[in-house]
């Protein structure tokens, strides 16, 4: 509820996991409201891209994200580490770009200290 962003992860090798993505996105948008009153940035993350059976249509994912309010998408591999840091960094930078979020949270909770 008090988060400033989210990673919504699905399994690229199991298309049925993608079927629930919009339900989760709606849940996030309804429950996580930024101090500005806006929905937080949400990255769509396709896990297990290292497997041979994994495939993604990049144009379709771009369109899907634009149509449904995702900040963007990444394919990642927890096994190899591919794109994991890049994905997390992308979301963190988006969150930290909004100074209102940071100023509001620091005023509310002095323990919050984003890394430099």
N, C-alpha and C positions, 0 to 999 in steps of 0.2 A: 504494500500500500504506500509506503513512504519512499519507494524507489524512484529514480530519475530516468530509468531506461530499462530495457529488457532484451534478452536474447531468447528467441523462440526457436527451439531446436526440433528438427524432425530427422528421421532416418532415410537417407536417399535410397537405400536398398529395399525399403519397405514402403511402397507408395501409399499404403493405407494410413501410415502415420501422417502423411501430408493432408489427408482428408479432415483431420481435426484442427489444423492450423488456424482456420478462420474462427473457430469456436474459442480457441485460446486467445487469439488477438482481440476478439470482442470482450472477453473477460478482462484482459489487461486494460483495454481502453476504458472500460466501465469502472474498474477498481483503482486504477493508478492515475491520479490527476495531478499534474504539475502545479506548483504555486501560481503559475500564470493562467490556470484553468484549462490548459491544453493537455492532450494525451501525450505520454512520453514517447521518445523514439524507440522503435522496436526493430531489431534486426532479425531477419529470417535466416536460420542457420541450418544448412543441410549437412548432417554428420555422415561419416564413413565414406567420404569421397575417394579414399584410397582403394576401395574394393573394386574389382573388375566389373561387377554388375551395376555399379553406381553410374548414373548418367543424369545430366540436367540440361534442359533446353534454356540457355541463358536469356534469349529474347523473351521466352514465355515467363521466366522468373522476373525479369525486369518489368514486364507488363503487369504481372500478378502483384508485385510489390507496389507499383504505382497505383493500381486500381484499389488496393485495400489498405493503403496508408502505412506500409512498412517503410522504414528509413532506408533500407537496402537489404541485400542478401549476401551471404558468403557460403561457399562450400568449405568444409573443414574436415580434418582427420585428427581425432584424438590420438590414434595409434602412432602416426608419423609426426604429429604436431603441425601439419600443413595448415596455414591460415589461422590458427588458433589465436596467436598473439595479435595478428593484424585485425581480426574480427573484434576482439576485445578492445583493442586500442581505438578502433573506429568508433565504437559506441562511447567509450570514455571521452574521447575528444569532442564528440557531439554534445554530450552532457556538460562538459566543462566549458564549451563555447557559450553556453547560456549563463551569463553572470548572475542573472536574477535568481536562478535556481540555487546557485552556490551561496550567494549573499543571504538568501532566505533561510537556507539550511544552517549556515554558520550562526546566524542570529538565534535560531531556534535551538541549536544543539552545538555547544562549543567544542565537543569532541570530534566533530566532523572536520577532517583536514585532508583535502585532496592532495595527492602527491604532486610535487613540482615537476 
